[in-house]
């Protein structure tokens, strides 16, 4: 594990848990164990680790260390980035389309299921905001591609409350999710 930077997922990824991810060049798949944020790329460790994703917070670029070339490879140039938030309301099932944006805002008007996303690019990251309508007390369930390393949180269900989640796509079928905040 890297000794500096902030672990995005807290202590949720134990030493035996790895998730597949892109290698940064070619079609090789490697295991990802941790995700670290740093103020700038200049603050990355001089020698990185193969099983770690490094995020440069100054420009939101994503990098991965390669032991074979001893350099950091840019991954975020392979990720589609949109500049808008997709808003949707009131369906019993909701399927985020990751090709459209990186931020989704969904308002619950009934008990709902957040389906596995479609058109996922490995390395894509963003936010999902779940809002209760004026009635509130609606439940939501995430399908199996959404992985909560620390366990799915109990979220606020009061009328008009919002719950914010941060995600990172380690593959098209595994989306690591972190609960950020109730608003």
Order of alpha helices (4+ residues) and beta strands (2+ residues): beta-beta-beta-beta-beta-beta-beta-beta-beta-beta-beta-beta-beta-beta-beta-beta
